[in-house]
Amino acid sequence: MIRRFIIVITAVTAGLFLFSCAKKEPAQSPDIDILANKISESFSDFSINIDEENAKKLFDENNDTDFSKIEKFSVKQSEYGEAGIFKLYSNANANVNYVKEMAAKRILKLQAEAGGTDNNLQDKAVANDAEVRSYGNYVYYVSHSEKDRIFKIIEDELKGV
């Protein structure tokens, strides 16, 4: 009886370990533009689509950002926030971490811009709550009062829900 119990516990532990080590991979590879349009459809305030040239300026003040890791990206802005989605050529940790740091720097800029006066307390709270996430070879960030709902749209699409 004890032997059977030990075998079951060992098997369950091994299964949980293997499951936790598995890499998260998108169930599908959605087109960035379609994904960005889904956000715009759900949140009409995201009406500003930043073209690639101007989006690069948002992330590359000093012309030292390496965009070669990024296959395609989209940045949507509104009066109330910003969302960016990046599809990388590879989900190698170095690539994902590089783009996550790039997005984190953008969030710091948004926080600095929102922190000016007392009139911007709500903007500052939204910017301070901004977050960067990744899933497989996608990196995305959201600075918006409906951040969790926007993340859900992105992640549902990546998971194929």
C-alpha angles and dihedrals in degrees: 000000000000090000091054090048091052091049092051093047091048092049093048092047092049091048093050091048093052092046092051092049094053113109117242109243126181113254087223137008104241120198110255093227093052091048092049090049090053088057091048091049092052095041112036091190089072091080098131115087110191111218119231096259094052092040090056088054089056090059102030114054094151099037090245101111117113109221093174090097091060120083095185139341143184131201121196122191136188138171087266104043153322138256128191129188124191127190110201127206089233137017092222109145092241092056095045093047092048093053092042089055090048090053091045090056089052090052090052088055091050090050092050092049092049095046098072108100142003089257088069098057093118092045090048092050091051092047092047089052093052116125142194121215137172136205119184108311094346125095120186139171134194132196105180139111088247093049096138094051091049092049088051091055091051096044095044089054092048092047092047094240 
